[in-house]
């Protein structure tokens, strides 16, 4: 059997066990491929949003520090990074207008410090919201099961003559 390297895990597996993506590369599953494509899309959106904040036009060279620093937040997920950038955009823009920076590196470092200080809060809020959704779904499921399994009361409950 031919051995191929999975792009998501980095492990060597047989070609029959791996999933071949439309781009010709192998992944452990179709879900893993979709997850990586989703992460790539969110990472690109993060870079675009930071480019808009910094005032870069299409085609301008981006400081390499931005891509390196964004990669540090991969453990949170790029969707959380994007949400943090969007939540703190007004604060970032206000500070960029009211402070003077000696270089683009200093400006990017300042923006990344704001993101670093806020990302845990956004991450915790996101996890709490996901947990609440799961709890609400399980409560709804339990209510459905209880409604199906509960006996139907056919007695006339409004007749209290027996108690008088």
N, C-alpha and C positions, 0 to 999 in steps of 0.2 A: 504494500500500500504506500501511496505517496504521502509524505509528511508535509504539512503546511503550518505556517505560523499564524495564530489568531491575532488580529490587530488589537482586540480588546484585552486579552489576557497575556499575550506574549508567549504562550505555550505552544509547543509543537504537538499537533494532533493529526490524525489521519484525515485526508481530504473528504472522506465519506462522513465523518463525524462533524465537520465544520460546515457552516452555512456560507455560501458564496454570494457576496453582495453584487449589485449591478455594476459596481466599479471594478469588479474582478478580484477584490481582496476577500480574505476569509475572516469570519467572525465566529464566535462560539454559538451564537443564535441570531435570529432575526431581531429579537428584542434588544440584544446588545448593540446591534448595528444601529437601530433606531435611537437608542439612548445616546450613543456617541454622536450621531448626526444632530440630535437635539442639543447636546452640549456644545457642539461646534457652532450651531446657529445662535445660541445665547451668548457665546463668547464673542462672536462677530458683532452682535447687537451691543454688547458692552463696549467694545472698541469703537463702534460708530458713535455711541452716545458720548463717550469721552472725547472723541474727535470733535463732535458738535460743541461740547462744553469748552474745549480749548480753542475753538474757532478755526479748525483746520478745514480746508476745502478738499474736494475729491482730487486725488492725485498727489497731494502733498505728503512728504515723508513724515511718518509718525515716529516719535522718539522710541527707541527700543526698550527703554525702561518701562513704558506703559504695558507692553505685552508681557514682559518678565514679571512685573508686579501683579498683573491680573492673573497670571498662572499660579501665583502663590495662594489664591483664594479658591482653587479648584476643589478643595475638600468641602467647601460649603455648597458647591454647585454654582454654575454660572448664572442660573436663573435667580438665585439669591443675590449674587453680586449685582446683576442688572437692577433688581428691585431696590437694593441699597443705593445705587447710583441715582435712580429715579427719585427715591425718597429724600435724598440729601442734595438734589440738584440745585435747589434755590439757595441753600447755604453755601454750596461750592461757588455758584455764580456770584453771590454777594461778596464772598471773600476774594475772588479773583478780581473783582472790580475795585475793591477798597484796599487791597494790599499790593505792594510792588515786589516783584520777584526778580532776582538777578539773572535767572536763566530759566529755560523751559524745564530743566531737570528739577529745579526747586519748586516750580509750579506743580509739576506732576507729583512730586513727593508730598506736597501739601494736600493735594486731592486724595492721594492714596492713604494719607494719615486719617483723613475724615472718613474714608471708606472702612479702614481698619477699625476705627473706634466705634463704628455703627453696625458692622456686619453681624456681630453676635446677636444684637438685639433683633435684627431683621430675621436672622436664622431661627432664633427661639420663637418669635412670633409666628413664623411660617410653620414650624413644627407643631406649635400649639393649635393653629388653625386646622392642620391636617388631622391632628388627634381628635379635635372637636367634630370634624366631619365623620371620622370613623366611628366615634361614639354615637353620634346622631343616627348614622346608618344602622348600627347594631341595635339601638333602641327601637328604631322603626321596624326592624326585622323581628325583634322580640314581641312588639305589639301585634304584628301580623300573626305570629305563631300563637300568641295568647288568644287572639280573637278567633282563630280557627279552632283551637282546642277547647275553648271554654264552652260549657254546656249552655244550651239555650233554655231560659226560664219561661215555661209556657203557662205558669200560674198567673192568675190575675192579682197583681201586686197591690192594686188600689183597693181591693176589698178588705176592709179592716173589721168586718163584723165578727170574726172569730175572736178578736181581742176584747170586744165589748161585753 
